[in-house]
Amino acid sequence: MAERFGAIEEALQRVQGEFREMPGLRLTPAQAGRLWGLDLVACEALLGALVDAKFLFRTRDGAFMRRSGHEVIRSVAHGQAAQ
């Protein structure tokens, strides 16, 4: 179980890093899944968690973009600040 949380934490940090490094990045769930090598269900869950954490928002056409001004969010897996 700890390995699963570690993998989730790693994926969350990787996705956040991509959105930080590329301002204006706009991805559909299918595009994000291909980019990060995740199946659609896992990708939508991860993106949804980042929307819930107010790091991302979903556009009207279903793509995801970063909210401005949010550098640190709470880790969904551990409840700790993610850098």
C-alpha positions in Angstrom: 0.0 0.0 0.0 2.9 2.4 0.8 4.3 1.8 -2.7 1.0 2.8 -4.2 0.9 6.1 -2.3 4.5 6.7 -3.3 3.7 6.2 -7.0 0.7 8.5 -6.7 2.8 11.1 -4.9 5.5 10.8 -7.7 2.9 11.2 -10.4 1.3 14.2 -8.7 4.7 15.9 -8.4 5.6 15.1 -12.0 2.3 16.5 -13.4 2.6 19.7 -11.2 6.2 20.1 -12.5 5.1 19.9 -16.1 2.4 22.5 -15.6 4.8 24.8 -13.7 7.5 24.5 -16.3 5.2 25.2 -19.3 2.9 28.2 -18.5 -0.2 28.0 -20.6 0.0 24.2 -21.0 -3.4 22.9 -21.9 -4.1 19.2 -22.1 -7.1 17.0 -22.5 -7.2 13.8 -20.4 -6.2 11.7 -23.4 -3.2 14.0 -24.2 -2.2 14.0 -20.6 -2.4 10.2 -20.4 -0.2 9.8 -23.4 2.3 12.4 -22.1 2.7 10.7 -18.7 2.1 7.1 -19.7 -1.1 6.7 -17.6 -4.4 5.0 -18.5 -7.4 7.3 -18.9 -9.0 6.3 -15.6 -5.8 7.0 -13.6 -5.1 10.2 -15.5 -8.6 11.6 -14.9 -8.3 10.7 -11.2 -5.0 12.5 -11.0 -6.2 15.6 -12.9 -9.4 15.6 -10.8 -7.3 15.6 -7.6 -5.3 18.6 -8.8 -8.6 20.4 -9.7 -9.9 19.7 -6.2 -6.6 21.0 -4.8 -7.1 24.2 -6.8 -3.9 23.7 -8.8 -5.6 23.0 -12.1 -9.0 24.0 -13.6 -11.0 22.4 -16.3 -11.9 24.4 -19.4 -15.3 24.4 -21.0 -14.1 22.0 -23.6 -12.7 19.6 -21.1 -9.0 20.4 -21.2 -7.0 21.1 -18.0 -4.9 24.2 -17.3 -3.0 25.5 -14.3 -4.5 28.1 -12.0 -2.2 31.1 -11.6 -0.8 31.9 -8.2 -0.8 28.5 -6.7 2.7 27.2 -6.2 2.2 24.7 -3.3 -0.7 22.4 -2.9 -1.5 19.7 -0.4 -0.5 16.2 -1.4 -3.6 14.1 -1.9 -1.7 10.9 -0.9 0.0 12.2 2.3 -1.7 15.4 3.3 1.7 17.2 3.2 2.8 20.2 1.2 4.2 19.2 -2.2 7.1 21.3 -3.5 
